[in-house]
Structures are given as structure tokens and as C-alpha cells.
Amino acid sequence: MDTQSAMIDLFMNLGALIGPILGGFLHSKIGYRHAMDVWMMSLIVITFIYAIFNCGFDIFKKSNQ
């Protein structure tokens, strides 16, 4: 349980560090609108990866049985 909590804190803090740096870089290089498009596409990809690995394989197992 302690390891899970530490991993959640690690990734949240890592995201809090990298997010503004990457956002500022993208804003200065490609502009606000395109930076938000990149951010939206990355969130969609992360959502699909999460859904597939959390729910997807269980759905396929139930339909095969």
C-alpha cells in the first residue's frame, strides 16, 4: 500500500514539474492553439490506453466464454 501511494505521489509531482515546462515550450514554439491541440490528442491517447488496459481485456475474456 505504501509503494502505491509513493508511486502516485511521484507521478503527480513529476507531472506538476514537467507539465508547465512542456506547456511553455510548446506555447513558445507552435503557439497556444496548436499546443492545446497537442495536449488534447495526448489526453485522448492516454484515455484509450487506460481504457484498454483496465477494461478492454476483461471485456474480451467475457465475450469469449
C-alpha positions in Angstrom: 0.0 0.0 0.0 2.8 2.4 0.8 4.5 1.7 -2.5 1.3 2.5 -4.4 0.9 5.8 -2.6 4.6 6.7 -3.2 4.2 5.9 -7.0 1.0 8.1 -7.2 2.8 10.9 -5.5 5.9 10.5 -7.7 3.9 10.7 -10.9 1.7 13.6 -9.8 4.8 15.6 -8.7 6.6 14.7 -11.9 3.6 15.8 -14.0 3.5 19.1 -12.0 7.1 19.7 -12.8 7.1 18.6 -16.5 3.7 20.0 -17.4 4.4 23.7 -17.2 7.9 23.3 -18.7 6.5 21.4 -21.7 3.5 23.7 -22.0 5.6 26.8 -22.0 7.9 25.2 -24.6 5.1 24.2 -26.9 3.4 27.6 -26.4 6.5 29.5 -27.5 7.3 27.2 -30.4 4.0 26.4 -32.0 1.5 28.9 -30.4 -1.4 28.4 -28.0 -3.9 26.9 -30.3 -1.6 24.2 -31.6 -0.2 23.5 -28.2 -3.8 22.8 -26.9 -4.3 20.5 -29.9 -1.2 18.5 -29.0 -2.4 18.4 -25.3 -5.9 17.2 -26.4 -4.5 14.5 -28.6 -2.2 13.3 -25.9 -5.1 13.1 -23.4 -7.2 11.1 -25.9 -4.3 8.6 -26.4 -3.8 8.3 -22.7 -7.5 7.7 -22.1 -7.6 4.9 -24.8 -4.5 3.2 -23.3 -6.1 3.4 -19.8 -9.4 2.0 -21.1 -7.8 -0.8 -23.0 -5.6 -2.0 -20.2 -8.2 -1.5 -17.4 -11.4 -2.7 -19.1 -10.6 -3.9 -22.6 -9.1 -7.3 -21.8 -11.8 -8.2 -19.3 -14.5 -7.5 -21.9 -12.7 -9.8 -24.4 -12.4 -12.6 -21.9 -16.2 -12.4 -21.0 -17.2 -12.4 -24.7 -15.1 -15.5 -25.4 -16.6 -17.5 -22.6 
